[in-house]
Amino acid sequence: MAARQAGPAAHEAPPELQQHFDATIARDQRIEPRDWMPDGYRSTLIRQIAQHAHSEIIGMQPEGEWITRAPSLRRKAILFAKVQDEAGHGLYLYAAAETLGADRADLTRRLIEGHQKYSSIFNYPTPTFADVGVIGWFVDGAAICNQVPLCRSSYGPYARAMVRICKEESFHQRQGYELLRTMMRGTDAQREMVQDAVDRWWWPSLMMFGPPDDASPNSARSMAWKIKRHSNDELRQRFVDMTVPQAEKLGVTLPDPELRWNPERGHHDFGTPDWDELTRVIQGDGPCNAQRVRRRRTAHEEGAWVREAAAAHAAKRAARSEKGAVA
Amino acid sequence: MSDDHVYLTLAEEHEDDTRWAYGTGFEDPLHGVDTTVPDGVDRAALAGLCLALGDDALVAAQRLAEWTTRAPELEEEVALANIGLDLLGQARLLYARCGQVDGTGRGEDAYAYFRDPAGFRNVTLAELPNGDFAFSMVRLLVFASWRLAHLQRLTASPDPVLAAVAAKGVKELTYHRQYAAEWVVRLGDGTEESHRRTRAALRQVTPHLGELFTAYDAREEVVAVLRQVTDAAGVPLPAWTPGPGAGRRGVHTEHLAPLLAELQSVARAHPEASW
């Protein structure tokens, strides 16, 4: 039997609970919200799921900028629906974090106060409509590489949320690639826009897999707990290998002179991303960090009176129905 | 790694599957529908009606899109996008029908992107800036209640295409009206601040209500719905008198031109492009 532990007593977990947890992980079975789990497992998951949820919500901004300007009604509908999906993903993920005892309002506060991170990729600007396509292809593609293995994550609510999210991400990636194919068949100006966007997004996309394995402090423990299934470098390699033929087919050049097939390894060799840039962006000095967090903070603050009104109305209604029941 | 099939299929050839991504393989939004215009139907009047209703929907959808990433809560992000997408879908079908009956054969994008403000026939209510959340909800309540009453009548249109588009819209607008009504009640009843903002919003929409009720006679029905909501919200429904339809004649507020300039900017910068 596994019981949920709370408070300081959790540090002194009875050994049978730890054994049960370890055995569940070893058998590749799922940990569920009511199961006992080590504090570190819980806090690692909250951190990862919150960061993922924040990424979905902040990730609405770079593309959301283009909904009102999408150049055809069909593209407008596709983009509007995609950005809406991201809001939905954020909602599922916050709900998954809440099964671990976190609180959505508190996580939102941490985001807008800069105490919790989101994916560094969303700190880059989207100056042209081609960015919408390239984000779909690269960023949703990288998200798929990262997230499909998470459908087998050891924590049940997270794994199940990822199943649905990955289906939608795959849909988004197709939309992005299809937009780029259409643009590459269009005018010279459109082809230039696509290549320019590819040039700008390629390296930041490779950074989405995180720092190299030897510089990724939390990876080993997350892999032991089966929260994470593959290393950053493995996933990055896979992304490169899958994307290269797609770029050829599209007719764009990936901006890496060192990129070439290595028959001995059976993989593409590629250049080293600018890890200093990643560090700078993560630490808040990316091109759009301030603007992304400011937008989220403004929306949250300007919505405060609305949330207060909803809460006040609900309280008044409850009071009225109680009064009615008494009378 | 065995999880890569999703990604790997991306660049596969899709010759046998023209619908490999959303919206591909659909050239004609009314494909499979009998689009013959029945005898006795006034084509110009039908085209004008489709255009006006399409413009209302497109402009309202554009305003809803502006809420994206700015809504007070994530649930509202999802709901407002849903409503915006419904209206965008209605606009596309109505433009498609317009192009068939006005004799030009134009597609939806010709109407949305290559007309100037004076060519738009939307009611001015739809083009007003979003204001605060109270204004957006009050405007949506009025817009959805009015459009719902209008489309309910059009389900009996002699044009079967318009009747079908209206029937689809009725289902959607019933939800839009419900969503907005719930918020107007919450805000009217909630706090002192939300009550004050809701009253102010009702005053601000009033000058734009006159033109909603000139073309047909659903005024009493819509007023009854609005009064039910404002009574529950504890806010007064201002009186107004039916007036001439400025928007329907192409006379707009100063807010429509910038809205369209933004909407049309990329399409007009690349008139030869295909998207």
HADDOCK unambig.tbl for C-alpha pairs under 7 A between the chains (distance, minus, plus):
assign (segid A and resid 60 and name CA) (segid B and resid 69 and name CA) 6.63 0.50 0.50
assign (segid A and resid 61 and name CA) (segid B and resid 69 and name CA) 6.39 0.50 0.50
assign (segid A and resid 64 and name CA) (segid B and resid 68 and name CA) 6.61 0.50 0.50
assign (segid A and resid 67 and name CA) (segid B and resid 65 and name CA) 6.68 0.50 0.50
assign (segid A and resid 68 and name CA) (segid B and resid 62 and name CA) 6.19 0.50 0.50
assign (segid A and resid 68 and name CA) (segid B and resid 65 and name CA) 6.38 0.50 0.50
assign (segid A and resid 68 and name CA) (segid B and resid 66 and name CA) 6.94 0.50 0.50
assign (segid A and resid 68 and name CA) (segid B and resid 262 and name CA) 6.77 0.50 0.50
assign (segid A and resid 68 and name CA) (segid B and resid 263 and name CA) 5.44 0.50 0.50
assign (segid A and resid 69 and name CA) (segid B and resid 262 and name CA) 5.81 0.50 0.50
assign (segid A and resid 69 and name CA) (segid B and resid 263 and name CA) 4.61 0.50 0.50
assign (segid A and resid 69 and name CA) (segid B and resid 264 and name CA) 6.50 0.50 0.50
assign (segid A and resid 69 and name CA) (segid B and resid 265 and name CA) 6.45 0.50 0.50
assign (segid A and resid 69 and name CA) (segid B and resid 266 and name CA) 6.35 0.50 0.50
assign (segid A and resid 70 and name CA) (segid B and resid 266 and name CA) 6.95 0.50 0.50
assign (segid A and resid 71 and name CA) (segid B and resid 264 and name CA) 6.87 0.50 0.50
assign (segid A and resid 71 and name CA) (segid B and resid 266 and name CA) 5.37 0.50 0.50
assign (segid A and resid 71 and name CA) (segid B and resid 267 and name CA) 4.49 0.50 0.50
assign (segid A and resid 72 and name CA) (segid B and resid 109 and name CA) 5.98 0.50 0.50
assign (segid A and resid 72 and name CA) (segid B and resid 275 and name CA) 6.67 0.50 0.50
assign (segid A and resid 73 and name CA) (segid B and resid 109 and name CA) 6.35 0.50 0.50
assign (segid A and resid 77 and name CA) (segid B and resid 85 and name CA) 6.42 0.50 0.50
assign (segid A and resid 80 and name CA) (segid B and resid 81 and name CA) 6.89 0.50 0.50
assign (segid A and resid 84 and name CA) (segid B and resid 78 and name CA) 5.62 0.50 0.50
assign (segid A and resid 84 and name CA) (segid B and resid 81 and name CA) 6.09 0.50 0.50
assign (segid A and resid 87 and name CA) (segid B and resid 74 and name CA) 6.37 0.50 0.50
assign (segid A and resid 87 and name CA) (segid B and resid 77 and name CA) 6.60 0.50 0.50
assign (segid A and resid 87 and name CA) (segid B and resid 78 and name CA) 6.29 0.50 0.50
assign (segid A and resid 88 and name CA) (segid B and resid 78 and name CA) 6.62 0.50 0.50
assign (segid A and resid 91 and name CA) (segid B and resid 74 and name CA) 6.86 0.50 0.50
assign (segid A and resid 141 and name CA) (segid B and resid 7 and name CA) 6.75 0.50 0.50
assign (segid A and resid 148 and name CA) (segid B and resid 3 and name CA) 6.20 0.50 0.50
assign (segid A and resid 149 and name CA) (segid B and resid 3 and name CA) 6.70 0.50 0.50
assign (segid A and resid 170 and name CA) (segid B and resid 6 and name CA) 6.51 0.50 0.50
assign (segid A and resid 174 and name CA) (segid B and resid 10 and name CA) 6.41 0.50 0.50
assign (segid A and resid 174 and name CA) (segid B and resid 21 and name CA) 5.82 0.50 0.50
assign (segid A and resid 175 and name CA) (segid B and resid 21 and name CA) 5.89 0.50 0.50
assign (segid A and resid 175 and name CA) (segid B and resid 22 and name CA) 6.77 0.50 0.50
assign (segid A and resid 179 and name CA) (segid B and resid 275 and name CA) 6.85 0.50 0.50
assign (segid A and resid 182 and name CA) (segid B and resid 275 and name CA) 6.03 0.50 0.50
assign (segid A and resid 183 and name CA) (segid B and resid 274 and name CA) 6.83 0.50 0.50
assign (segid A and resid 183 and name CA) (segid B and resid 275 and name CA) 6.18 0.50 0.50
assign (segid A and resid 186 and name CA) (segid B and resid 273 and name CA) 5.63 0.50 0.50
assign (segid A and resid 186 and name CA) (segid B and resid 274 and name CA) 5.77 0.50 0.50
assign (segid A and resid 187 and name CA) (segid B and resid 273 and name CA) 5.79 0.50 0.50
assign (segid A and resid 242 and name CA) (segid B and resid 8 and name CA) 6.39 0.50 0.50
assign (segid A and resid 246 and name CA) (segid B and resid 11 and name CA) 5.58 0.50 0.50
assign (segid A and resid 299 and name CA) (segid B and resid 70 and name CA) 4.68 0.50 0.50
assign (segid A and resid 299 and name CA) (segid B and resid 71 and name CA) 6.12 0.50 0.50
assign (segid A and resid 299 and name CA) (segid B and resid 72 and name CA) 6.06 0.50 0.50
assign (segid A and resid 300 and name CA) (segid B and resid 72 and name CA) 5.93 0.50 0.50
assign (segid A and resid 302 and name CA) (segid B and resid 72 and name CA) 6.92 0.50 0.50
assign (segid A and resid 303 and name CA) (segid B and resid 71 and name CA) 6.86 0.50 0.50
assign (segid A and resid 303 and name CA) (segid B and resid 72 and name CA) 3.86 0.50 0.50
assign (segid A and resid 304 and name CA) (segid B and resid 72 and name CA) 6.94 0.50 0.50
assign (segid A and resid 305 and name CA) (segid B and resid 194 and name CA) 6.85 0.50 0.50
assign (segid A and resid 306 and name CA) (segid B and resid 72 and name CA) 6.63 0.50 0.50
assign (segid A and resid 309 and name CA) (segid B and resid 186 and name CA) 6.52 0.50 0.50
assign (segid A and resid 309 and name CA) (segid B and resid 187 and name CA) 5.73 0.50 0.50
assign (segid A and resid 309 and name CA) (segid B and resid 190 and name CA) 4.14 0.50 0.50
assign (segid A and resid 309 and name CA) (segid B and resid 191 and name CA) 5.13 0.50 0.50
assign (segid A and resid 309 and name CA) (segid B and resid 194 and name CA) 6.09 0.50 0.50
assign (segid A and resid 310 and name CA) (segid B and resid 186 and name CA) 5.58 0.50 0.50
assign (segid A and resid 310 and name CA) (segid B and resid 187 and name CA) 6.83 0.50 0.50
assign (segid A and resid 310 and name CA) (segid B and resid 190 and name CA) 6.07 0.50 0.50
assign (segid A and resid 312 and name CA) (segid B and resid 190 and name CA) 4.96 0.50 0.50
assign (segid A and resid 312 and name CA) (segid B and resid 191 and name CA) 6.29 0.50 0.50
assign (segid A and resid 313 and name CA) (segid B and resid 186 and name CA) 5.51 0.50 0.50
assign (segid A and resid 313 and name CA) (segid B and resid 189 and name CA) 5.84 0.50 0.50
assign (segid A and resid 313 and name CA) (segid B and resid 190 and name CA) 4.35 0.50 0.50
